Amino acid sequence: MDATSNCINLCGIILMILRFKESWWLWLINNIIDLIIWIITVINGGDGSVMMLLVSIGYLLINIYGVIKWSIEAKKNKGE
């Protein structure tokens, strides 16, 4: 899962550089995978995993905000 997450993240970065909206969706998938990884690690009692779980939740919230913001801006620009 970690390797998949890294590959998706790299694709998301490339799409963001090219200014594609889909980068936000890839990062959303990536953040969900990271969240699953850290939930599993917390359940198994990994050291420092609770803090990383909180960081993953924060990244997920930022990503959801980015998807919403990008969609609103795209609709505004389409109407102009």
mmCIF file as gemmi writes it, N, C-alpha and C atoms, coordinates in Angstrom:
data_model
loop_
_atom_site.group_PDB
_atom_site.id
_atom_site.type_symbol
_atom_site.label_atom_id
_atom_site.label_alt_id
_atom_site.label_comp_id
_atom_site.label_asym_id
_atom_site.label_entity_id
_atom_site.label_seq_id
_atom_site.pdbx_PDB_ins_code
_atom_site.Cartn_x
_atom_site.Cartn_y
_atom_site.Cartn_z
_atom_site.occupancy
_atom_site.B_iso_or_equiv
_atom_site.pdbx_formal_charge
_atom_site.auth_seq_id
_atom_site.auth_asym_id
_atom_site.pdbx_PDB_model_num
ATOM 1 N N . MET Axp A 1 ? 0.82 -1.195 0 1 0 ? 1 A 1
ATOM 2 C CA . MET Axp A 1 ? 0 0 0 1 0 ? 1 A 1
ATOM 3 C C . MET Axp A 1 ? 0.866 1.261 0 1 0 ? 1 A 1
ATOM 4 N N . ASP Axp A 2 ? 1.995 1.175 0.686 1 0 ? 2 A 1
ATOM 5 C CA . ASP Axp A 2 ? 2.866 2.344 0.77 1 0 ? 2 A 1
ATOM 6 C C . ASP Axp A 2 ? 3.458 2.688 -0.6 1 0 ? 2 A 1
ATOM 7 N N . ALA Axp A 3 ? 3.866 1.671 -1.349 1 0 ? 3 A 1
ATOM 8 C CA . ALA Axp A 3 ? 4.414 1.914 -2.684 1 0 ? 3 A 1
ATOM 9 C C . ALA Axp A 3 ? 3.346 2.494 -3.613 1 0 ? 3 A 1
ATOM 10 N N . THR Axp A 4 ? 2.126 1.988 -3.506 1 0 ? 4 A 1
ATOM 11 C CA . THR Axp A 4 ? 1.02 2.513 -4.303 1 0 ? 4 A 1
ATOM 12 C C . THR Axp A 4 ? 0.771 3.976 -3.964 1 0 ? 4 A 1
ATOM 13 N N . SER Axp A 5 ? 0.811 4.277 -2.686 1 0 ? 5 A 1
ATOM 14 C CA . SER Axp A 5 ? 0.612 5.65 -2.23 1 0 ? 5 A 1
ATOM 15 C C . SER Axp A 5 ? 1.681 6.575 -2.803 1 0 ? 5 A 1
ATOM 16 N N . ASN Axp A 6 ? 2.919 6.126 -2.805 1 0 ? 6 A 1
ATOM 17 C CA . ASN Axp A 6 ? 4.006 6.954 -3.348 1 0 ? 6 A 1
ATOM 18 C C . ASN Axp A 6 ? 3.862 7.186 -4.848 1 0 ? 6 A 1
ATOM 19 N N . CYS Axp A 7 ? 3.469 6.152 -5.575 1 0 ? 7 A 1
ATOM 20 C CA . CYS Axp A 7 ? 3.276 6.305 -7.032 1 0 ? 7 A 1
ATOM 21 C C . CYS Axp A 7 ? 2.125 7.26 -7.345 1 0 ? 7 A 1
ATOM 22 N N . ILE Axp A 8 ? 1.033 7.13 -6.612 1 0 ? 8 A 1
ATOM 23 C CA . ILE Axp A 8 ? -0.111 8.026 -6.815 1 0 ? 8 A 1
ATOM 24 C C . ILE Axp A 8 ? 0.28 9.461 -6.481 1 0 ? 8 A 1
ATOM 25 N N . ASN Axp A 9 ? 1.05 9.635 -5.413 1 0 ? 9 A 1
ATOM 26 C CA . ASN Axp A 9 ? 1.504 10.967 -5.02 1 0 ? 9 A 1
ATOM 27 C C . ASN Axp A 9 ? 2.366 11.596 -6.104 1 0 ? 9 A 1
ATOM 28 N N . LEU Axp A 10 ? 3.272 10.826 -6.683 1 0 ? 10 A 1
ATOM 29 C CA . LEU Axp A 10 ? 4.126 11.338 -7.762 1 0 ? 10 A 1
ATOM 30 C C . LEU Axp A 10 ? 3.291 11.75 -8.97 1 0 ? 10 A 1
ATOM 31 N N . CYS Axp A 11 ? 2.314 10.93 -9.335 1 0 ? 11 A 1
ATOM 32 C CA . CYS Axp A 11 ? 1.426 11.288 -10.452 1 0 ? 11 A 1
ATOM 33 C C . CYS Axp A 11 ? 0.638 12.558 -10.128 1 0 ? 11 A 1
ATOM 34 N N . GLY Axp A 12 ? 0.209 12.694 -8.876 1 0 ? 12 A 1
ATOM 35 C CA . GLY Axp A 12 ? -0.511 13.891 -8.457 1 0 ? 12 A 1
ATOM 36 C C . GLY Axp A 12 ? 0.35 15.141 -8.57 1 0 ? 12 A 1
ATOM 37 N N . ILE Axp A 13 ? 1.623 15.022 -8.216 1 0 ? 13 A 1
ATOM 38 C CA . ILE Axp A 13 ? 2.537 16.161 -8.323 1 0 ? 13 A 1
ATOM 39 C C . ILE Axp A 13 ? 2.716 16.57 -9.78 1 0 ? 13 A 1
ATOM 40 N N . ILE Axp A 14 ? 2.895 15.589 -10.651 1 0 ? 14 A 1
ATOM 41 C CA . ILE Axp A 14 ? 3.059 15.89 -12.078 1 0 ? 14 A 1
ATOM 42 C C . ILE Axp A 14 ? 1.81 16.576 -12.624 1 0 ? 14 A 1
ATOM 43 N N . LEU Axp A 15 ? 0.634 16.065 -12.275 1 0 ? 15 A 1
ATOM 44 C CA . LEU Axp A 15 ? -0.605 16.686 -12.747 1 0 ? 15 A 1
ATOM 45 C C . LEU Axp A 15 ? -0.791 18.081 -12.173 1 0 ? 15 A 1
ATOM 46 N N . MET Axp A 16 ? -0.343 18.303 -10.934 1 0 ? 16 A 1
ATOM 47 C CA . MET Axp A 16 ? -0.459 19.638 -10.332 1 0 ? 16 A 1
ATOM 48 C C . MET Axp A 16 ? 0.454 20.626 -11.062 1 0 ? 16 A 1
ATOM 49 N N . ILE Axp A 17 ? 1.645 20.186 -11.416 1 0 ? 17 A 1
ATOM 50 C CA . ILE Axp A 17 ? 2.552 21.051 -12.174 1 0 ? 17 A 1
ATOM 51 C C . ILE Axp A 17 ? 1.917 21.445 -13.501 1 0 ? 17 A 1
ATOM 52 N N . LEU Axp A 18 ? 1.213 20.497 -14.115 1 0 ? 18 A 1
ATOM 53 C CA . LEU Axp A 18 ? 0.543 20.759 -15.393 1 0 ? 18 A 1
ATOM 54 C C . LEU Axp A 18 ? -0.81 21.448 -15.205 1 0 ? 18 A 1
ATOM 55 N N . ARG Axp A 19 ? -1.181 21.718 -13.952 1 0 ? 19 A 1
ATOM 56 C CA . ARG Axp A 19 ? -2.403 22.424 -13.569 1 0 ? 19 A 1
ATOM 57 C C . ARG Axp A 19 ? -3.683 21.678 -13.97 1 0 ? 19 A 1
ATOM 58 N N . PHE Axp A 20 ? -3.69 20.387 -13.724 1 0 ? 20 A 1
ATOM 59 C CA . PHE Axp A 20 ? -4.875 19.574 -13.968 1 0 ? 20 A 1
ATOM 60 C C . PHE Axp A 20 ? -5.664 19.413 -12.674 1 0 ? 20 A 1
ATOM 61 N N . LYS Axp A 21 ? -6.979 19.513 -12.786 1 0 ? 21 A 1
ATOM 62 C CA . LYS Axp A 21 ? -7.859 19.349 -11.632 1 0 ? 21 A 1
ATOM 63 C C . LYS Axp A 21 ? -7.756 17.939 -11.057 1 0 ? 21 A 1
ATOM 64 N N . GLU Axp A 22 ? -7.474 16.985 -11.902 1 0 ? 22 A 1
ATOM 65 C CA . GLU Axp A 22 ? -7.425 15.59 -11.473 1 0 ? 22 A 1
ATOM 66 C C . GLU Axp A 22 ? -6.351 15.329 -10.425 1 0 ? 22 A 1
ATOM 67 N N . SER Axp A 23 ? -5.368 16.22 -10.32 1 0 ? 23 A 1
ATOM 68 C CA . SER Axp A 23 ? -4.338 16.036 -9.299 1 0 ? 23 A 1
ATOM 69 C C . SER Axp A 23 ? -4.954 16.018 -7.909 1 0 ? 23 A 1
ATOM 70 N N . TRP Axp A 24 ? -5.979 16.835 -7.695 1 0 ? 24 A 1
ATOM 71 C CA . TRP Axp A 24 ? -6.628 16.862 -6.383 1 0 ? 24 A 1
ATOM 72 C C . TRP Axp A 24 ? -7.301 15.534 -6.087 1 0 ? 24 A 1
ATOM 73 N N . TRP Axp A 25 ? -7.882 14.917 -7.111 1 0 ? 25 A 1
ATOM 74 C CA . TRP Axp A 25 ? -8.544 13.634 -6.906 1 0 ? 25 A 1
ATOM 75 C C . TRP Axp A 25 ? -7.518 12.532 -6.624 1 0 ? 25 A 1
ATOM 76 N N . LEU Axp A 26 ? -6.376 12.586 -7.309 1 0 ? 26 A 1
ATOM 77 C CA . LEU Axp A 26 ? -5.324 11.597 -7.028 1 0 ? 26 A 1
ATOM 78 C C . LEU Axp A 26 ? -4.805 11.758 -5.611 1 0 ? 26 A 1
ATOM 79 N N . TRP Axp A 27 ? -4.62 13 -5.191 1 0 ? 27 A 1
ATOM 80 C CA . TRP Axp A 27 ? -4.157 13.225 -3.821 1 0 ? 27 A 1
ATOM 81 C C . TRP Axp A 27 ? -5.202 12.796 -2.802 1 0 ? 27 A 1
ATOM 82 N N . LEU Axp A 28 ? -6.466 12.912 -3.138 1 0 ? 28 A 1
ATOM 83 C CA . LEU Axp A 28 ? -7.529 12.448 -2.253 1 0 ? 28 A 1
ATOM 84 C C . LEU Axp A 28 ? -7.419 10.931 -2.073 1 0 ? 28 A 1
ATOM 85 N N . ILE Axp A 29 ? -7.234 10.217 -3.169 1 0 ? 29 A 1
ATOM 86 C CA . ILE Axp A 29 ? -7.047 8.764 -3.098 1 0 ? 29 A 1
ATOM 87 C C . ILE Axp A 29 ? -5.799 8.441 -2.295 1 0 ? 29 A 1
ATOM 88 N N . ASN Axp A 30 ? -4.721 9.182 -2.551 1 0 ? 30 A 1
ATOM 89 C CA . ASN Axp A 30 ? -3.471 8.974 -1.836 1 0 ? 30 A 1
ATOM 90 C C . ASN Axp A 30 ? -3.655 9.196 -0.333 1 0 ? 30 A 1
ATOM 91 N N . ASN Axp A 31 ? -4.37 10.254 0.038 1 0 ? 31 A 1
ATOM 92 C CA . ASN Axp A 31 ? -4.582 10.536 1.456 1 0 ? 31 A 1
ATOM 93 C C . ASN Axp A 31 ? -5.441 9.471 2.124 1 0 ? 31 A 1
ATOM 94 N N . ILE Axp A 32 ? -6.398 8.936 1.414 1 0 ? 32 A 1
ATOM 95 C CA . ILE Axp A 32 ? -7.224 7.861 1.964 1 0 ? 32 A 1
ATOM 96 C C . ILE Axp A 32 ? -6.374 6.608 2.189 1 0 ? 32 A 1
ATOM 97 N N . ILE Axp A 33 ? -5.502 6.284 1.236 1 0 ? 33 A 1
ATOM 98 C CA . ILE Axp A 33 ? -4.602 5.137 1.4 1 0 ? 33 A 1
ATOM 99 C C . ILE Axp A 33 ? -3.675 5.362 2.592 1 0 ? 33 A 1
ATOM 100 N N . ASP Axp A 34 ? -3.099 6.564 2.713 1 0 ? 34 A 1
ATOM 101 C CA . ASP Axp A 34 ? -2.24 6.879 3.858 1 0 ? 34 A 1
ATOM 102 C C . ASP Axp A 34 ? -3 6.743 5.171 1 0 ? 34 A 1
ATOM 103 N N . LEU Axp A 35 ? -4.237 7.208 5.181 1 0 ? 35 A 1
ATOM 104 C CA . LEU Axp A 35 ? -5.059 7.114 6.384 1 0 ? 35 A 1
ATOM 105 C C . LEU Axp A 35 ? -5.273 5.653 6.775 1 0 ? 35 A 1
ATOM 106 N N . ILE Axp A 36 ? -5.541 4.808 5.796 1 0 ? 36 A 1
ATOM 107 C CA . ILE Axp A 36 ? -5.714 3.374 6.06 1 0 ? 36 A 1
ATOM 108 C C . ILE Axp A 36 ? -4.424 2.776 6.615 1 0 ? 36 A 1
ATOM 109 N N . ILE Axp A 37 ? -3.29 3.145 6.012 1 0 ? 37 A 1
ATOM 110 C CA . ILE Axp A 37 ? -1.998 2.636 6.488 1 0 ? 37 A 1
ATOM 111 C C . ILE Axp A 37 ? -1.787 3.006 7.953 1 0 ? 37 A 1
ATOM 112 N N . TRP Axp A 38 ? -2.058 4.274 8.301 1 0 ? 38 A 1
ATOM 113 C CA . TRP Axp A 38 ? -1.802 4.707 9.678 1 0 ? 38 A 1
ATOM 114 C C . TRP Axp A 38 ? -2.835 4.167 10.658 1 0 ? 38 A 1
ATOM 115 N N . ILE Axp A 39 ? -4.056 3.923 10.217 1 0 ? 39 A 1
ATOM 116 C CA . ILE Axp A 39 ? -5.042 3.282 11.094 1 0 ? 39 A 1
ATOM 117 C C . ILE Axp A 39 ? -4.582 1.869 11.431 1 0 ? 39 A 1
ATOM 118 N N . ILE Axp A 40 ? -4.113 1.139 10.427 1 0 ? 40 A 1
ATOM 119 C CA . ILE Axp A 40 ? -3.607 -0.213 10.654 1 0 ? 40 A 1
ATOM 120 C C . ILE Axp A 40 ? -2.409 -0.179 11.601 1 0 ? 40 A 1
ATOM 121 N N . THR Axp A 41 ? -1.526 0.801 11.413 1 0 ? 41 A 1
ATOM 122 C CA . THR Axp A 41 ? -0.345 0.914 12.271 1 0 ? 41 A 1
ATOM 123 C C . THR Axp A 41 ? -0.739 1.248 13.711 1 0 ? 41 A 1
ATOM 124 N N . VAL Axp A 42 ? -1.726 2.129 13.898 1 0 ? 42 A 1
ATOM 125 C CA . VAL Axp A 42 ? -2.196 2.459 15.251 1 0 ? 42 A 1
ATOM 126 C C . VAL Axp A 42 ? -2.803 1.226 15.913 1 0 ? 42 A 1
ATOM 127 N N . ILE Axp A 43 ? -3.603 0.476 15.164 1 0 ? 43 A 1
ATOM 128 C CA . ILE Axp A 43 ? -4.226 -0.737 15.712 1 0 ? 43 A 1
ATOM 129 C C . ILE Axp A 43 ? -3.161 -1.745 16.153 1 0 ? 43 A 1
ATOM 130 N N . ASN Axp A 44 ? -2.074 -1.826 15.378 1 0 ? 44 A 1
ATOM 131 C CA . ASN Axp A 44 ? -0.993 -2.756 15.714 1 0 ? 44 A 1
ATOM 132 C C . ASN Axp A 44 ? -0.028 -2.197 16.75 1 0 ? 44 A 1
ATOM 133 N N . GLY Axp A 45 ? -0.272 -0.977 17.234 1 0 ? 45 A 1
ATOM 134 C CA . GLY Axp A 45 ? 0.528 -0.414 18.318 1 0 ? 45 A 1
ATOM 135 C C . GLY Axp A 45 ? 1.873 0.152 17.907 1 0 ? 45 A 1
ATOM 136 N N . GLY Axp A 46 ? 1.972 0.694 16.706 1 0 ? 46 A 1
ATOM 137 C CA . GLY Axp A 46 ? 3.234 1.277 16.242 1 0 ? 46 A 1
ATOM 138 C C . GLY Axp A 46 ? 3.589 2.544 17.008 1 0 ? 46 A 1
ATOM 139 N N . ASP Axp A 47 ? 4.889 2.735 17.255 1 0 ? 47 A 1
ATOM 140 C CA . ASP Axp A 47 ? 5.353 3.926 17.97 1 0 ? 47 A 1
ATOM 141 C C . ASP Axp A 47 ? 5.181 5.167 17.099 1 0 ? 47 A 1
ATOM 142 N N . GLY Axp A 48 ? 4.631 6.22 17.669 1 0 ? 48 A 1
ATOM 143 C CA . GLY Axp A 48 ? 4.461 7.479 16.964 1 0 ? 48 A 1
ATOM 144 C C . GLY Axp A 48 ? 3.383 7.462 15.899 1 0 ? 48 A 1
ATOM 145 N N . SER Axp A 49 ? 2.649 6.38 15.821 1 0 ? 49 A 1
ATOM 146 C CA . SER Axp A 49 ? 1.663 6.254 14.753 1 0 ? 49 A 1
ATOM 147 C C . SER Axp A 49 ? 0.425 7.123 14.987 1 0 ? 49 A 1
ATOM 148 N N . VAL Axp A 50 ? 0.129 7.43 16.236 1 0 ? 50 A 1
ATOM 149 C CA . VAL Axp A 50 ? -1.04 8.272 16.512 1 0 ? 50 A 1
ATOM 150 C C . VAL Axp A 50 ? -0.821 9.668 15.929 1 0 ? 50 A 1
ATOM 151 N N . MET Axp A 51 ? 0.377 10.205 16.114 1 0 ? 51 A 1
ATOM 152 C CA . MET Axp A 51 ? 0.677 11.53 15.567 1 0 ? 51 A 1
ATOM 153 C C . MET Axp A 51 ? 0.596 11.516 14.034 1 0 ? 51 A 1
ATOM 154 N N . MET Axp A 52 ? 1.118 10.484 13.405 1 0 ? 52 A 1
ATOM 155 C CA . MET Axp A 52 ? 1.05 10.394 11.947 1 0 ? 52 A 1
ATOM 156 C C . MET Axp A 52 ? -0.389 10.21 11.464 1 0 ? 52 A 1
ATOM 157 N N . LEU Axp A 53 ? -1.206 9.53 12.256 1 0 ? 53 A 1
ATOM 158 C CA . LEU Axp A 53 ? -2.622 9.399 11.921 1 0 ? 53 A 1
ATOM 159 C C . LEU Axp A 53 ? -3.283 10.772 11.937 1 0 ? 53 A 1
ATOM 160 N N . LEU Axp A 54 ? -2.97 11.578 12.933 1 0 ? 54 A 1
ATOM 161 C CA . LEU Axp A 54 ? -3.523 12.938 13 1 0 ? 54 A 1
ATOM 162 C C . LEU Axp A 54 ? -3.042 13.797 11.838 1 0 ? 54 A 1
ATOM 163 N N . VAL Axp A 55 ? -1.78 13.643 11.458 1 0 ? 55 A 1
ATOM 164 C CA . VAL Axp A 55 ? -1.244 14.378 10.304 1 0 ? 55 A 1
ATOM 165 C C . VAL Axp A 55 ? -1.971 13.942 9.031 1 0 ? 55 A 1
ATOM 166 N N . SER Axp A 56 ? -2.199 12.643 8.881 1 0 ? 56 A 1
ATOM 167 C CA . SER Axp A 56 ? -2.918 12.14 7.701 1 0 ? 56 A 1
ATOM 168 C C . SER Axp A 56 ? -4.338 12.677 7.644 1 0 ? 56 A 1
ATOM 169 N N . ILE Axp A 57 ? -4.999 12.777 8.794 1 0 ? 57 A 1
ATOM 170 C CA . ILE Axp A 57 ? -6.344 13.355 8.837 1 0 ? 57 A 1
ATOM 171 C C . ILE Axp A 57 ? -6.291 14.818 8.423 1 0 ? 57 A 1
ATOM 172 N N . GLY Axp A 58 ? -5.28 15.536 8.898 1 0 ? 58 A 1
ATOM 173 C CA . GLY Axp A 58 ? -5.111 16.944 8.506 1 0 ? 58 A 1
ATOM 174 C C . GLY Axp A 58 ? -4.903 17.093 7.011 1 0 ? 58 A 1
ATOM 175 N N . TYR Axp A 59 ? -4.041 16.253 6.435 1 0 ? 59 A 1
ATOM 176 C CA . TYR Axp A 59 ? -3.815 16.297 4.982 1 0 ? 59 A 1
ATOM 177 C C . TYR Axp A 59 ? -5.096 15.995 4.218 1 0 ? 59 A 1
ATOM 178 N N . LEU Axp A 60 ? -5.884 15.044 4.722 1 0 ? 60 A 1
ATOM 179 C CA . LEU Axp A 60 ? -7.141 14.7 4.061 1 0 ? 60 A 1
ATOM 180 C C . LEU Axp A 60 ? -8.105 15.884 4.075 1 0 ? 60 A 1
ATOM 181 N N . LEU Axp A 61 ? -8.186 16.579 5.205 1 0 ? 61 A 1
ATOM 182 C CA . LEU Axp A 61 ? -9.063 17.742 5.291 1 0 ? 61 A 1
ATOM 183 C C . LEU Axp A 61 ? -8.6 18.862 4.358 1 0 ? 61 A 1
ATOM 184 N N . ILE Axp A 62 ? -7.295 19.09 4.293 1 0 ? 62 A 1
ATOM 185 C CA . ILE Axp A 62 ? -6.75 20.092 3.371 1 0 ? 62 A 1
ATOM 186 C C . ILE Axp A 62 ? -7.074 19.704 1.932 1 0 ? 62 A 1
ATOM 187 N N . ASN Axp A 63 ? -6.949 18.426 1.628 1 0 ? 63 A 1
ATOM 188 C CA . ASN Axp A 63 ? -7.22 17.958 0.276 1 0 ? 63 A 1
ATOM 189 C C . ASN Axp A 63 ? -8.685 18.113 -0.097 1 0 ? 63 A 1
ATOM 190 N N . ILE Axp A 64 ? -9.578 17.822 0.824 1 0 ? 64 A 1
ATOM 191 C CA . ILE Axp A 64 ? -11.015 18.001 0.563 1 0 ? 64 A 1
ATOM 192 C C . ILE Axp A 64 ? -11.305 19.48 0.303 1 0 ? 64 A 1
ATOM 193 N N . TYR Axp A 65 ? -10.703 20.355 1.099 1 0 ? 65 A 1
ATOM 194 C CA . TYR Axp A 65 ? -10.858 21.796 0.882 1 0 ? 65 A 1
ATOM 195 C C . TYR Axp A 65 ? -10.338 22.191 -0.505 1 0 ? 65 A 1
ATOM 196 N N . GLY Axp A 66 ? -9.19 21.63 -0.915 1 0 ? 66 A 1
ATOM 197 C CA . GLY Axp A 66 ? -8.621 21.933 -2.226 1 0 ? 66 A 1
ATOM 198 C C . GLY Axp A 66 ? -9.527 21.508 -3.368 1 0 ? 66 A 1
ATOM 199 N N . VAL Axp A 67 ? -10.134 20.326 -3.24 1 0 ? 67 A 1
ATOM 200 C CA . VAL Axp A 67 ? -11.053 19.844 -4.276 1 0 ? 67 A 1
ATOM 201 C C . VAL Axp A 67 ? -12.247 20.792 -4.395 1 0 ? 67 A 1
ATOM 202 N N . ILE Axp A 68 ? -12.798 21.173 -3.26 1 0 ? 68 A 1
ATOM 203 C CA . ILE Axp A 68 ? -13.96 22.071 -3.273 1 0 ? 68 A 1
ATOM 204 C C . ILE Axp A 68 ? -13.58 23.429 -3.845 1 0 ? 68 A 1
ATOM 205 N N . LYS Axp A 69 ? -12.479 23.989 -3.371 1 0 ? 69 A 1
ATOM 206 C CA . LYS Axp A 69 ? -12.03 25.312 -3.829 1 0 ? 69 A 1
ATOM 207 C C . LYS Axp A 69 ? -11.741 25.3 -5.335 1 0 ? 69 A 1
ATOM 208 N N . TRP Axp A 70 ? -11.048 24.28 -5.823 1 0 ? 70 A 1
ATOM 209 C CA . TRP Axp A 70 ? -10.721 24.183 -7.244 1 0 ? 70 A 1
ATOM 210 C C . TRP Axp A 70 ? -12.001 24.099 -8.075 1 0 ? 70 A 1
ATOM 211 N N . SER Axp A 71 ? -12.971 23.319 -7.605 1 0 ? 71 A 1
ATOM 212 C CA . SER Axp A 71 ? -14.23 23.178 -8.345 1 0 ? 71 A 1
ATOM 213 C C . SER Axp A 71 ? -14.975 24.506 -8.426 1 0 ? 71 A 1
ATOM 214 N N . ILE Axp A 72 ? -15.004 25.248 -7.319 1 0 ? 72 A 1
ATOM 215 C CA . ILE Axp A 72 ? -15.68 26.547 -7.304 1 0 ? 72 A 1
ATOM 216 C C . ILE Axp A 72 ? -14.988 27.518 -8.25 1 0 ? 72 A 1
ATOM 217 N N . GLU Axp A 73 ? -13.665 27.56 -8.198 1 0 ? 73 A 1
ATOM 218 C CA . GLU Axp A 73 ? -12.908 28.474 -9.082 1 0 ? 73 A 1
ATOM 219 C C . GLU Axp A 73 ? -13.074 28.096 -10.547 1 0 ? 73 A 1
ATOM 220 N N . ALA Axp A 74 ? -13.112 26.779 -10.832 1 0 ? 74 A 1
ATOM 221 C CA . ALA Axp A 74 ? -13.291 26.34 -12.216 1 0 ? 74 A 1
ATOM 222 C C . ALA Axp A 74 ? -14.67 26.755 -12.747 1 0 ? 74 A 1
ATOM 223 N N . LYS Axp A 75 ? -15.686 26.665 -11.912 1 0 ? 75 A 1
ATOM 224 C CA . LYS Axp A 75 ? -17.025 27.08 -12.337 1 0 ? 75 A 1
ATOM 225 C C . LYS Axp A 75 ? -17.075 28.581 -12.581 1 0 ? 75 A 1
ATOM 226 N N . LYS Axp A 76 ? -16.392 29.368 -11.729 1 0 ? 76 A 1
ATOM 227 C CA . LYS Axp A 76 ? -16.343 30.821 -11.906 1 0 ? 76 A 1
ATOM 228 C C . LYS Axp A 76 ? -15.656 31.162 -13.22 1 0 ? 76 A 1
ATOM 229 N N . ASN Axp A 77 ? -14.533 30.537 -13.492 1 0 ? 77 A 1
ATOM 230 C CA . ASN Axp A 77 ? -13.764 30.83 -14.699 1 0 ? 77 A 1
ATOM 231 C C . ASN Axp A 77 ? -14.488 30.384 -15.964 1 0 ? 77 A 1
ATOM 232 N N . LYS Axp A 78 ? -15.265 29.333 -15.851 1 0 ? 78 A 1
ATOM 233 C CA . LYS Axp A 78 ? -16.024 28.846 -17.006 1 0 ? 78 A 1
ATOM 234 C C . LYS Axp A 78 ? -17.133 29.81 -17.362 1 0 ? 78 A 1
ATOM 235 N N . GLY Axp A 79 ? -17.699 30.469 -16.343 1 0 ? 79 A 1
ATOM 236 C CA . GLY Axp A 79 ? -18.793 31.4 -16.562 1 0 ? 79 A 1
ATOM 237 C C . GLY Axp A 79 ? -18.345 32.745 -17.114 1 0 ? 79 A 1
ATOM 238 N N . GLU Axp A 80 ? -17.063 33.062 -16.997 1 0 ? 80 A 1
ATOM 239 C CA . GLU Axp A 80 ? -16.579 34.376 -17.454 1 0 ? 80 A 1
ATOM 240 C C . GLU Axp A 80 ? -16.383 34.447 -18.926 1 0 ? 80 A 1
